[in-house]
Amino acid sequence: MNFIVLIGSLVAILALAGLAQWLGLGRTPQLANEADACRAANEAVEGFQPVRFGLDRSGRGGLLEDAQGRILLLKPHGNFFAGRLLAPGSTVLARDETLTIDCGERRYGTVILQLDDPAYWAEAIDRLQAAA
């Protein structure tokens, strides 16, 4: 009898694991291209239409700028991306090809991105301070 319970439990565990994988639970979100970034941006801020993209080389986040000069910071949060529009209180530290960005919201935290054009993004974030 214990053997049947053991086998039944094992089958149930494997079925739940398969269901979780099929649903995409537990996966690490990636921004593989600009289309992925646009989708994530629209989920974070409805109607945000980027014209410039700064995607992390590993796909673990990015910076996007729209035609109005707003900058959206994306970072992984669970299976999806969380996004914040950067405000004048945001800070950036550029070191080589790495940017460390703090949007000023403690719960969102600091984001570290490796970008192809970090100088542009550091200047763009600094411009937010000047605009205020």
N, CA, C and O atoms as a MOPAC input file, in Angstrom:
PM7 MOZYME 1SCF
protein

 N      0.82000 1    -1.20600 1     0.00000 1
 C      0.00000 1     0.00000 1     0.00000 1
 C      0.86200 1     1.26600 1     0.00000 1
 O      0.56800 1     2.21800 1    -0.72300 1
 N      1.93700 1     1.27600 1     0.82100 1
 C      2.82100 1     2.43700 1     0.86400 1
 C      3.49500 1     2.68000 1    -0.48100 1
 O      3.74900 1     3.82500 1    -0.85600 1
 N      3.78200 1     1.60700 1    -1.20100 1
 C      4.41400 1     1.72600 1    -2.50000 1
 C      3.50500 1     2.46000 1    -3.48200 1
 O      3.98500 1     3.28000 1    -4.26600 1
 N      2.20300 1     2.18200 1    -3.45300 1
 C      1.23700 1     2.82800 1    -4.34800 1
 C      1.13500 1     4.31800 1    -4.00900 1
 O      1.06500 1     5.15400 1    -4.91000 1
 N      1.12500 1     4.64900 1    -2.72600 1
 C      1.08000 1     6.05200 1    -2.30000 1
 C      2.34000 1     6.77800 1    -2.76000 1
 O      2.27100 1     7.91600 1    -3.22600 1
 N      3.48000 1     6.12600 1    -2.62900 1
 C      4.75100 1     6.71500 1    -3.05800 1
 C      4.74200 1     6.98500 1    -4.56100 1
 O      5.11500 1     8.07400 1    -4.99800 1
 N      4.32500 1     6.01900 1    -5.33900 1
 C      4.26400 1     6.18400 1    -6.79900 1
 C      3.26000 1     7.28000 1    -7.16900 1
 O      3.54900 1     8.11600 1    -8.02600 1
 N      2.10400 1     7.28300 1    -6.54200 1
 C      1.10200 1     8.31800 1    -6.80700 1
 C      1.62200 1     9.70500 1    -6.47800 1
 O      1.37800 1    10.65000 1    -7.22700 1
 N      2.33300 1     9.84100 1    -5.37300 1
 C      2.90500 1    11.13400 1    -4.99000 1
 C      3.95800 1    11.57100 1    -5.99700 1
 O      4.01700 1    12.74300 1    -6.36700 1
 N      4.77400 1    10.64900 1    -6.43600 1
 C      5.81100 1    10.95000 1    -7.40600 1
 C      5.21700 1    11.41200 1    -8.73600 1
 O      5.70600 1    12.36400 1    -9.34300 1
 N      4.17900 1    10.74400 1    -9.17500 1
 C      3.49800 1    11.12900 1   -10.41800 1
 C      2.89100 1    12.53600 1   -10.27800 1
 O      2.97600 1    13.34700 1   -11.20000 1
 N      2.28600 1    12.81200 1    -9.13200 1
 C      1.68000 1    14.13200 1    -8.90500 1
 C      2.75000 1    15.22400 1    -8.90700 1
 O      2.53800 1    16.29400 1    -9.47800 1
 N      3.88600 1    14.96800 1    -8.28200 1
 C      4.97400 1    15.95400 1    -8.24400 1
 C      5.49300 1    16.21800 1    -9.65400 1
 O      5.69500 1    17.37100 1   -10.03500 1
 N      5.70700 1    15.16800 1   -10.42200 1
 C      6.18500 1    15.34200 1   -11.79700 1
 C      5.16000 1    16.08000 1   -12.65700 1
 O      5.53300 1    16.89100 1   -13.50500 1
 N      3.88100 1    15.80700 1   -12.44500 1
 C      2.83600 1    16.50600 1   -13.19300 1
 C      2.82500 1    17.99300 1   -12.85000 1
 O      2.68900 1    18.83100 1   -13.74000 1
 N      2.96500 1    18.32400 1   -11.57700 1
 C      3.00700 1    19.73600 1   -11.17900 1
 C      4.25600 1    20.43600 1   -11.70900 1
 O      4.19000 1    21.59300 1   -12.12300 1
 N      5.38500 1    19.74600 1   -11.70000 1
 C      6.61300 1    20.32300 1   -12.24700 1
 C      6.46600 1    20.57700 1   -13.74300 1
 O      6.89000 1    21.61700 1   -14.24500 1
 N      5.86600 1    19.63000 1   -14.45000 1
 C      5.62400 1    19.80500 1   -15.88500 1
 C      4.67800 1    20.96100 1   -16.16600 1
 O      4.88800 1    21.72500 1   -17.10800 1
 N      3.64100 1    21.09000 1   -15.35300 1
 C      2.69200 1    22.19100 1   -15.51000 1
 C      3.37600 1    23.53600 1   -15.26500 1
 O      3.14600 1    24.49100 1   -16.00700 1
 N      4.20100 1    23.61400 1   -14.24600 1
 C      4.92300 1    24.85200 1   -13.94800 1
 C      5.85100 1    25.23300 1   -15.09600 1
 O      5.94200 1    26.40500 1   -15.46300 1
 N      6.53400 1    24.25400 1   -15.65800 1
 C      7.42100 1    24.53900 1   -16.79200 1
 C      6.61300 1    24.97000 1   -18.00700 1
 O      7.00400 1    25.91000 1   -18.69800 1
 N      5.50700 1    24.31100 1   -18.28000 1
 C      4.65100 1    24.65900 1   -19.41600 1
 C      4.12100 1    26.08700 1   -19.27700 1
 O      4.00800 1    26.80300 1   -20.27100 1
 N      3.79200 1    26.50800 1   -18.04400 1
 C      3.29400 1    27.86600 1   -17.79800 1
 C      4.41100 1    28.90700 1   -17.78600 1
 O      4.13900 1    30.10800 1   -17.76900 1
 N      5.64800 1    28.46100 1   -17.79600 1
 C      6.76900 1    29.38900 1   -17.79900 1
 C      7.12400 1    29.91000 1   -16.42200 1
 O      7.82600 1    30.91400 1   -16.30100 1
 N      6.65000 1    29.24500 1   -15.38700 1
 C      6.95500 1    29.68600 1   -14.03100 1
 C      8.40100 1    29.34700 1   -13.68900 1
 O      8.90700 1    28.28700 1   -14.05800 1
 N      9.05100 1    30.25200 1   -12.98500 1
 C     10.41900 1    30.00600 1   -12.56900 1
 C     11.47100 1    30.36100 1   -13.60000 1
 O     12.66600 1    30.22100 1   -13.34100 1
 N     11.05100 1    30.81100 1   -14.74600 1
 C     12.03200 1    31.18300 1   -15.77200 1
 C     12.57800 1    32.57500 1   -15.48500 1
 O     11.93700 1    33.37200 1   -14.80000 1
 N     13.73600 1    32.85700 1   -16.00100 1
 C     14.33900 1    34.17300 1   -15.86000 1
 C     13.97300 1    34.99600 1   -17.09100 1
 O     14.27100 1    34.58000 1   -18.21000 1
 N     13.33800 1    36.14400 1   -16.91400 1
 C     12.95100 1    36.93000 1   -18.08400 1
 C     14.17900 1    37.50400 1   -18.78500 1
 O     15.16900 1    37.84900 1   -18.14000 1
 N     14.10400 1    37.60200 1   -20.09800 1
 C     15.20300 1    38.11800 1   -20.90900 1
 C     14.66500 1    39.13500 1   -21.91500 1
 O     13.57600 1    38.97900 1   -22.46700 1
 N     15.46200 1    40.17600 1   -22.13300 1
 C     15.18300 1    41.11900 1   -23.21200 1
 C     16.15700 1    40.78200 1   -24.34000 1
 O     17.27600 1    41.29400 1   -24.37800 1
 N     15.72800 1    39.92800 1   -25.24500 1
 C     16.60200 1    39.46200 1   -26.31900 1
 C     16.73400 1    40.47700 1   -27.44800 1
 O     17.73300 1    40.48400 1   -28.16700 1
 N     15.71900 1    41.34000 1   -27.60500 1
 C     15.74500 1    42.29000 1   -28.71900 1
 C     14.82500 1    43.46800 1   -28.40100 1
 O     14.21800 1    43.52900 1   -27.33200 1
 N     14.73700 1    44.39100 1   -29.34200 1
 C     13.92500 1    45.59700 1   -29.14000 1
 C     12.43900 1    45.28000 1   -29.03000 1
 O     11.71400 1    45.97500 1   -28.32000 1
 N     11.97600 1    44.24500 1   -29.71900 1
 C     10.55900 1    43.86500 1   -29.63300 1
 C     10.22100 1    43.41100 1   -28.21200 1
 O      9.17300 1    43.77000 1   -27.67400 1
 N     11.10900 1    42.62400 1   -27.61000 1
 C     10.90000 1    42.21100 1   -26.21400 1
 C     10.87300 1    43.42600 1   -25.29600 1
 O     10.05100 1    43.50900 1   -24.38400 1
 N     11.77700 1    44.36400 1   -25.54500 1
 C     11.85400 1    45.57200 1   -24.71700 1
 C     10.58000 1    46.41100 1   -24.87500 1
 O     10.07200 1    46.94700 1   -23.89100 1
 N     10.06700 1    46.52900 1   -26.08500 1
 C      8.82500 1    47.28900 1   -26.30600 1
 C      7.66000 1    46.64600 1   -25.56000 1
 O      6.84700 1    47.34100 1   -24.95200 1
 N      7.58400 1    45.32800 1   -25.60700 1
 C      6.51600 1    44.60800 1   -24.92100 1
 C      6.60600 1    44.83600 1   -23.40900 1
 O      5.59900 1    45.11600 1   -22.75800 1
 N      7.81000 1    44.71500 1   -22.85800 1
 C      8.00600 1    44.91500 1   -21.42300 1
 C      7.72500 1    46.36000 1   -21.02800 1
 O      7.15900 1    46.61600 1   -19.96600 1
 N      8.11600 1    47.30100 1   -21.87600 1
 C      7.87700 1    48.71700 1   -21.59200 1
 C      6.38800 1    49.02000 1   -21.56100 1
 O      5.92200 1    49.75500 1   -20.69000 1
 N      5.63900 1    48.46100 1   -22.50100 1
 C      4.20200 1    48.70600 1   -22.54500 1
 C      3.49100 1    48.06200 1   -21.36300 1
 O      2.46800 1    48.57300 1   -20.90600 1
 N      4.01900 1    46.94500 1   -20.86100 1
 C      3.43800 1    46.33000 1   -19.66900 1
 C      3.70700 1    47.18100 1   -18.42900 1
 O      2.87600 1    47.25700 1   -17.52500 1
 N      4.88100 1    47.82300 1   -18.39800 1
 C      5.25000 1    48.63800 1   -17.23400 1
 C      4.55000 1    49.99300 1   -17.25200 1
 O      4.02900 1    50.44200 1   -16.23100 1
 N      4.53900 1    50.64100 1   -18.41500 1
 C      3.90800 1    51.95600 1   -18.57300 1
 C      3.10200 1    51.90600 1   -19.86400 1
 O      3.65100 1    51.95600 1   -20.96400 1
 N      1.80200 1    51.80800 1   -19.70500 1
 C      0.94500 1    51.66100 1   -20.87900 1
 C      1.12300 1    52.82400 1   -21.84000 1
 O      1.07100 1    53.98900 1   -21.44600 1
 N      1.33600 1    52.48900 1   -23.10700 1
 C      1.49000 1    53.49600 1   -24.14000 1
 C      2.91100 1    54.00900 1   -24.31800 1
 O      3.14800 1    54.84400 1   -25.19100 1
 N      3.85700 1    53.54100 1   -23.52600 1
 C      5.24800 1    53.98300 1   -23.66700 1
 C      5.80800 1    53.42000 1   -24.96400 1
 O      5.85200 1    52.20500 1   -25.15700 1
 N      6.24100 1    54.32200 1   -25.86300 1
 C      6.75800 1    53.89900 1   -27.15800 1
 C      8.20200 1    54.37400 1   -27.30300 1
 O      8.44600 1    55.53400 1   -27.63600 1
 N      9.14700 1    53.49100 1   -27.05500 1
 C     10.55200 1    53.89000 1   -27.09400 1
 C     11.04500 1    54.17000 1   -28.50600 1
 O     10.61500 1    53.54900 1   -29.47800 1
 N     11.96400 1    55.12800 1   -28.58300 1
 C     12.63300 1    55.43500 1   -29.84700 1
 C     14.12500 1    55.11900 1   -29.75700 1
 O     14.81600 1    55.04700 1   -30.77300 1
 N     14.61400 1    54.93100 1   -28.53300 1
 C     16.02400 1    54.57000 1   -28.32500 1
 C     16.09200 1    53.48100 1   -27.25500 1
 O     15.37700 1    53.51700 1   -26.25300 1
 N     16.97600 1    52.51100 1   -27.50200 1
 C     17.07700 1    51.34500 1   -26.63600 1
 C     18.50400 1    51.18400 1   -26.12300 1
 O     19.46900 1    51.31900 1   -26.87500 1
 N     18.61700 1    50.89800 1   -24.85400 1
 C     19.88600 1    50.51000 1   -24.25600 1
 C     19.64100 1    49.22700 1   -23.49000 1
 O     19.22300 1    49.25600 1   -22.33300 1
 N     19.90100 1    48.09700 1   -24.13900 1
 C     19.60400 1    46.80300 1   -23.53500 1
 C     20.86300 1    46.21100 1   -22.92600 1
 O     21.93700 1    46.23900 1   -23.52800 1
 N     20.71300 1    45.68100 1   -21.73300 1
 C     21.81600 1    45.01600 1   -21.05500 1
 C     22.31200 1    43.85900 1   -21.91900 1
 O     21.51700 1    43.15000 1   -22.53600 1
 N     23.61300 1    43.67800 1   -21.95800 1
 C     24.19700 1    42.63400 1   -22.81300 1
 C     23.71500 1    41.23300 1   -22.45400 1
 O     23.64900 1    40.36300 1   -23.32200 1
 N     23.38200 1    41.00800 1   -21.21100 1
 C     22.89900 1    39.68700 1   -20.80800 1
 C     21.37900 1    39.58900 1   -20.88800 1
 O     20.81400 1    38.53800 1   -20.58500 1
 N     20.70600 1    40.67300 1   -21.29300 1
 C     19.25000 1    40.65800 1   -21.40900 1
 C     18.52600 1    40.81500 1   -20.09300 1
 O     17.32300 1    40.56700 1   -20.02200 1
 N     19.23300 1    41.22500 1   -19.03900 1
 C     18.64600 1    41.30500 1   -17.69300 1
 C     18.12100 1    42.69800 1   -17.35900 1
 O     18.01000 1    43.03900 1   -16.18100 1
 N     17.80300 1    43.49500 1   -18.34500 1
 C     17.23100 1    44.80900 1   -18.08600 1
 C     17.54700 1    45.76000 1   -19.22100 1
 O     18.10400 1    45.37600 1   -20.25000 1
 N     17.17700 1    47.00500 1   -19.00800 1
 C     17.46600 1    47.98500 1   -20.04700 1
 C     16.95200 1    49.36400 1   -19.71400 1
 O     16.19600 1    49.57100 1   -18.76400 1
 N     17.39100 1    50.30200 1   -20.53400 1
 C     16.92800 1    51.69000 1   -20.49400 1
 C     16.28700 1    51.98300 1   -21.83800 1
 O     16.82700 1    51.63100 1   -22.88700 1
 N     15.13300 1    52.62900 1   -21.79900 1
 C     14.43400 1    52.98000 1   -23.02500 1
 C     14.02600 1    54.43600 1   -22.94600 1
 O     13.61200 1    54.91500 1   -21.89100 1
 N     14.14200 1    55.13500 1   -24.05000 1
 C     13.78500 1    56.55000 1   -24.10300 1
 C     12.70500 1    56.74500 1   -25.15400 1
 O     12.77300 1    56.17000 1   -26.24100 1
 N     11.70100 1    57.56400 1   -24.82300 1
 C     10.65400 1    57.84500 1   -25.80500 1
 C     10.91300 1    59.19500 1   -26.46000 1
 O     11.88400 1    59.87500 1   -26.13100 1
 N     10.04700 1    59.57900 1   -27.38200 1
 C     10.22900 1    60.81200 1   -28.13800 1
 C     10.12500 1    62.06000 1   -27.25900 1
 O     10.61200 1    63.12200 1   -27.64700 1
 N      9.50100 1    61.95200 1   -26.08700 1
 C      9.37200 1    63.09200 1   -25.17800 1
 C     10.56900 1    63.22100 1   -24.24000 1
 O     10.62500 1    64.14300 1   -23.42600 1
 N     11.53100 1    62.29400 1   -24.35400 1
 C     12.71000 1    62.34400 1   -23.50300 1
 C     12.56400 1    61.62000 1   -22.17500 1
 O     13.46400 1    61.66500 1   -21.33600 1
 N     11.42200 1    60.94800 1   -21.98100 1
 C     11.25900 1    60.16500 1   -20.75200 1
 C     12.12100 1    58.91200 1   -20.85300 1
 O     12.26400 1    58.32900 1   -21.92800 1
 N     12.69000 1    58.50600 1   -19.72600 1
 C     13.55100 1    57.32300 1   -19.70000 1
 C     12.91900 1    56.29400 1   -18.77000 1
 O     12.59100 1    56.58600 1   -17.62000 1
 N     12.75700 1    55.08700 1   -19.29600 1
 C     12.17300 1    53.98600 1   -18.55600 1
 C     13.26900 1    52.97600 1   -18.23100 1
 O     14.00000 1    52.53000 1   -19.11600 1
 N     13.37500 1    52.62400 1   -16.96300 1
 C     14.33400 1    51.62800 1   -16.49600 1
 C     13.59100 1    50.31100 1   -16.27800 1
 O     12.58600 1    50.26800 1   -15.56800 1
 N     14.08900 1    49.24400 1   -16.88800 1
 C     13.48700 1    47.91800 1   -16.74400 1
 C     14.45200 1    46.99600 1   -16.01200 1
 O     15.65500 1    46.99900 1   -16.27300 1
 N     13.89900 1    46.20000 1   -15.08300 1
 C     14.69300 1    45.17600 1   -14.39700 1
 C     13.81200 1    43.97000 1   -14.14400 1
 O     12.59300 1    44.10600 1   -14.04100 1
 N     14.41300 1    42.78000 1   -14.04000 1
 C     13.62100 1    41.57900 1   -13.80100 1
 C     12.94100 1    41.62100 1   -12.43400 1
 O     13.50400 1    42.08200 1   -11.44100 1
 N     11.72100 1    41.12700 1   -12.42800 1
 C     10.95800 1    41.00200 1   -11.18100 1
 C     10.11000 1    39.74900 1   -11.32700 1
 O      9.06400 1    39.76900 1   -11.97500 1
 N     10.56400 1    38.66600 1   -10.72600 1
 C      9.87100 1    37.39200 1   -10.91000 1
 C     10.01600 1    36.91900 1   -12.33700 1
 O     11.12700 1    36.85100 1   -12.86100 1
 N      8.89500 1    36.58700 1   -12.97600 1
 C      8.91300 1    36.11900 1   -14.36700 1
 C      8.76900 1    37.24400 1   -15.37500 1
 O      8.75900 1    36.99700 1   -16.58000 1
 N      8.65900 1    38.46700 1   -14.90200 1
 C      8.39800 1    39.59700 1   -15.77600 1
 C      9.42100 1    40.70000 1   -15.52300 1
 O     10.37800 1    40.50900 1   -14.77400 1
 N      9.21400 1    41.84200 1   -16.14700 1
 C     10.05700 1    43.00600 1   -15.91500 1
 C      9.24600 1    44.08200 1   -15.21300 1
 O      8.08700 1    44.32900 1   -15.54500 1
 N      9.87300 1    44.70800 1   -14.24900 1
 C      9.28500 1    45.87400 1   -13.58900 1
 C      9.94100 1    47.09400 1   -14.20700 1
 O     11.11800 1    47.05900 1   -14.56700 1
 N      9.18900 1    48.16000 1   -14.32700 1
 C      9.73300 1    49.36800 1   -14.93800 1
 C      9.41000 1    50.60000 1   -14.12100 1
 O      8.36800 1    50.67800 1   -13.47000 1
 N     10.30900 1    51.55200 1   -14.16200 1
 C     10.10700 1    52.84400 1   -13.51200 1
 C     10.55700 1    53.93800 1   -14.44900 1
 O     11.61900 1    53.85100 1   -15.06500 1
 N      9.73800 1    54.97300 1   -14.55000 1
 C     10.16100 1    56.16500 1   -15.26900 1
 C     11.12700 1    56.92800 1   -14.36900 1
 O     10.81400 1    57.21700 1   -13.21400 1
 N     12.27700 1    57.24600 1   -14.89500 1
 C     13.26800 1    57.94600 1   -14.09600 1
 C     12.86500 1    59.39400 1   -13.91700 1
 O     12.39200 1    60.03700 1   -14.85400 1
 N     13.05200 1    59.90400 1   -12.71200 1
 C     12.69600 1    61.27300 1   -12.34900 1
 C     13.97900 1    62.04100 1   -12.03100 1
 O     15.06000 1    61.45400 1   -11.97200 1
 N     13.86000 1    63.34700 1   -11.82700 1
 C     15.05500 1    64.13900 1   -11.51900 1
 C     15.85300 1    63.64800 1   -10.31100 1
 O     17.04100 1    63.96000 1   -10.22100 1
 N     15.27300 1    62.90800 1    -9.39500 1
 C     16.01100 1    62.38900 1    -8.24900 1
 C     16.84500 1    61.15300 1    -8.56200 1
 O     17.54900 1    60.65000 1    -7.68700 1
 N     16.77800 1    60.66200 1    -9.78400 1
 C     17.51700 1    59.46600 1   -10.17400 1
 C     19.00400 1    59.77500 1   -10.29500 1
 O     19.39200 1    60.86600 1   -10.71100 1
 N     19.82200 1    58.80700 1    -9.92800 1
 C     21.26900 1    58.98700 1   -10.03700 1
 C     21.86800 1    57.87100 1   -10.87800 1
 O     21.31700 1    56.77400 1   -10.97200 1
 N     22.99800 1    58.17400 1   -11.48100 1
 C     23.68500 1    57.19400 1   -12.31300 1
 C     25.18400 1    57.29200 1   -12.05000 1
 O     25.73200 1    58.38000 1   -11.87700 1
 N     25.82000 1    56.14900 1   -12.02400 1
 C     27.26200 1    56.07000 1   -11.88700 1
 C     27.76800 1    55.25500 1   -13.06100 1
 O     27.40900 1    54.08800 1   -13.21700 1
 N     28.61300 1    55.87700 1   -13.89700 1
 C     29.16100 1    55.20100 1   -15.07400 1
 C     30.58600 1    54.76600 1   -14.77600 1
 O     31.41800 1    55.54900 1   -14.31600 1
 N     30.83900 1    53.50600 1   -15.04800 1
 C     32.18300 1    52.96400 1   -14.87600 1
 C     32.43000 1    52.01000 1   -16.03700 1
 O     31.79600 1    50.96000 1   -16.13000 1
 N     33.35600 1    52.37900 1   -16.92400 1
 C     33.64200 1    51.60800 1   -18.13900 1
 C     32.34500 1    51.44400 1   -18.93200 1
 O     31.75200 1    52.43700 1   -19.35500 1
 N     31.90300 1    50.21500 1   -19.13700 1
 C     30.67000 1    49.97800 1   -19.89700 1
 C     29.51400 1    49.58700 1   -18.98100 1
 O     28.51200 1    49.02600 1   -19.42500 1
 N     29.67200 1    49.89500 1   -17.69600 1
 C     28.65900 1    49.53000 1   -16.71000 1
 C     28.01500 1    50.77800 1   -16.12200 1
 O     28.69900 1    51.73000 1   -15.74900 1
 N     26.70000 1    50.75700 1   -16.04700 1
 C     25.94900 1    51.83900 1   -15.40000 1
 C     25.28100 1    51.28800 1   -14.14900 1
 O     24.68500 1    50.21100 1   -14.16800 1
 N     25.38900 1    52.04000 1   -13.07000 1
 C     24.66300 1    51.72200 1   -11.84700 1
 C     23.61800 1    52.81300 1   -11.68400 1
 O     23.95800 1    53.98600 1   -11.53600 1
 N     22.36000 1    52.43400 1   -11.71200 1
 C     21.25900 1    53.39700 1   -11.72800 1
 C     20.40200 1    53.21500 1   -10.48800 1
 O     20.00700 1    52.10400 1   -10.13400 1
 N     20.13000 1    54.33100 1    -9.84400 1
 C     19.22900 1    54.34200 1    -8.68200 1
 C     18.09800 1    55.29400 1    -9.02500 1
 O     18.32000 1    56.49300 1    -9.19100 1
 N     16.88400 1    54.76400 1    -9.13300 1
 C     15.75000 1    55.59500 1    -9.53500 1
 C     15.22600 1    56.45200 1    -8.38500 1
 O     14.32300 1    57.26700 1    -8.57600 1
 N     15.79300 1    56.26600 1    -7.19300 1
 C     15.35200 1    57.05300 1    -6.04900 1
 C     14.23100 1    56.40500 1    -5.26900 1
 O     13.78700 1    56.94000 1    -4.25300 1
 N     13.77200 1    55.26600 1    -5.73100 1
 C     12.70400 1    54.53300 1    -5.05000 1
 C     13.33700 1    53.33600 1    -4.35100 1
 O     13.77700 1    52.39300 1    -5.01000 1
 N     13.38600 1    53.36600 1    -3.04300 1
 C     14.09600 1    52.36200 1    -2.26200 1
 C     13.62800 1    50.93200 1    -2.55000 1
 O     14.44100 1    50.01000 1    -2.61400 1
 N     12.34700 1    50.75700 1    -2.71900 1
 C     11.82200 1    49.40800 1    -2.94500 1
 C     12.19100 1    48.85800 1    -4.31800 1
 O     12.23200 1    47.64200 1    -4.50200 1
 N     12.45800 1    49.72900 1    -5.27800 1
 C     12.84900 1    49.27800 1    -6.62300 1
 C     14.32000 1    48.87500 1    -6.64600 1
 O     14.71100 1    47.96700 1    -7.37900 1
 N     15.12300 1    49.54800 1    -5.84600 1
 C     16.52400 1    49.18400 1    -5.72200 1
 C     17.41600 1    49.76000 1    -6.80700 1
 O     16.98000 1    50.51500 1    -7.67600 1
 N     18.66400 1    49.38100 1    -6.72400 1
 C     19.67300 1    49.81100 1    -7.67900 1
 C     19.77800 1    48.77300 1    -8.78900 1
 O     19.68600 1    47.57000 1    -8.54200 1
 N     19.97500 1    49.25500 1   -10.02100 1
 C     20.06800 1    48.37000 1   -11.17300 1
 C     21.43400 1    48.57800 1   -11.82000 1
 O     21.86800 1    49.71000 1   -12.03400 1
 N     22.10000 1    47.47600 1   -12.12500 1
 C     23.40300 1    47.53100 1   -12.78900 1
 C     23.24100 1    46.94300 1   -14.18300 1
 O     22.80400 1    45.80300 1   -14.34500 1
 N     23.60100 1    47.74200 1   -15.18800 1
 C     23.46300 1    47.32800 1   -16.58000 1
 C     24.79600 1    47.45100 1   -17.30300 1
 O     25.56200 1    48.38100 1   -17.04900 1
 N     25.07100 1    46.51700 1   -18.19900 1
 C     26.21400 1    46.62100 1   -19.09500 1
 C     25.66500 1    46.95500 1   -20.47200 1
 O     24.97300 1    46.15000 1   -21.09600 1
 N     25.98800 1    48.16500 1   -20.93600 1
 C     25.42000 1    48.67800 1   -22.17400 1
 C     26.50100 1    48.95000 1   -23.20400 1
 O     27.67500 1    49.10700 1   -22.86700 1
 N     26.08900 1    49.00300 1   -24.46700 1
 C     27.02300 1    49.34000 1   -25.53900 1
 C     27.34000 1    50.83100 1   -25.57200 1
 O     28.43200 1    51.21500 1   -25.98900 1
 N     26.40200 1    51.68200 1   -25.14000 1
 C     26.58600 1    53.13100 1   -25.18400 1
 C     26.29200 1    53.74400 1   -23.81200 1
 O     25.33900 1    54.51200 1   -23.67900 1
 N     27.08300 1    53.42300 1   -22.80100 1
 C     26.77500 1    53.90800 1   -21.45600 1
 C     26.90800 1    55.41900 1   -21.31100 1
 O     26.20700 1    56.01900 1   -20.49600 1
 N     27.78700 1    56.04100 1   -22.07900 1
 C     27.98800 1    57.48400 1   -21.96600 1
 C     26.70800 1    58.23700 1   -22.34700 1
 O     26.33700 1    59.20400 1   -21.68200 1
 N     26.03900 1    57.79800 1   -23.40700 1
 C     24.79300 1    58.45100 1   -23.81200 1
 C     23.77000 1    58.37900 1   -22.68400 1
 O     23.13600 1    59.37900 1   -22.34800 1
 N     23.61200 1    57.19000 1   -22.09800 1
 C     22.58300 1    57.00500 1   -21.07700 1
 C     22.91100 1    57.76200 1   -19.79500 1
 O     22.01100 1    58.27500 1   -19.13100 1
 N     24.19000 1    57.83400 1   -19.44300 1
 C     24.58600 1    58.60400 1   -18.26100 1
 C     24.25700 1    60.08400 1   -18.47300 1
 O     23.75100 1    60.74400 1   -17.56600 1
 N     24.54100 1    60.59900 1   -19.66300 1
 C     24.21400 1    61.99800 1   -19.96900 1
 C     22.71000 1    62.22400 1   -19.99400 1
 O     22.22500 1    63.24500 1   -19.50700 1
 N     21.96700 1    61.27500 1   -20.56200 1
 C     20.50600 1    61.41600 1   -20.62700 1
 C     19.88800 1    61.45500 1   -19.23200 1
 O     18.97500 1    62.24100 1   -18.97800 1
 N     20.38200 1    60.61400 1   -18.33200 1
 C     19.86700 1    60.60900 1   -16.96000 1
 C     20.27700 1    61.88400 1   -16.24900 1
 O     19.49300 1    62.44100 1   -15.48100 1
 N     21.49600 1    62.35800 1   -16.49000 1
 C     21.94400 1    63.62700 1   -15.89100 1
 C     21.10800 1    64.80000 1   -16.40900 1
 O     20.87500 1    65.76300 1   -15.67900 1
 N     20.65700 1    64.72400 1   -17.65900 1
 C     19.81100 1    65.79700 1   -18.21900 1
 C     18.49400 1    65.91400 1   -17.44600 1
 O     17.91200 1    66.99600 1   -17.37300 1
 N     18.02900 1    64.80900 1   -16.87400 1
 C     16.80100 1    64.86500 1   -16.07000 1
 C     16.98300 1    65.82200 1   -14.89100 1
 O     16.06000 1    66.55000 1   -14.52400 1
 N     18.18900 1    65.81400 1   -14.29800 1
 C     18.48400 1    66.72500 1   -13.17600 1
 C     18.43900 1    68.17100 1   -13.65900 1
 O     17.89100 1    69.03700 1   -12.97700 1
 N     19.00500 1    68.43200 1   -14.81800 1
 C     19.04500 1    69.79500 1   -15.35700 1
 C     17.64500 1    70.29600 1   -15.72100 1
 O     17.34700 1    71.48300 1   -15.59300 1
 N     16.80000 1    69.38200 1   -16.17300 1
 C     15.44400 1    69.77800 1   -16.57100 1
 C     14.59700 1    70.18100 1   -15.36600 1
 O     13.63700 1    70.94000 1   -15.50200 1
 N     14.95100 1    69.67600 1   -14.20100 1
 C     14.18200 1    69.98500 1   -12.98200 1
 C     14.58400 1    71.28900 1   -12.48300 1
 O     14.06400 1    71.74800 1   -11.46600 1

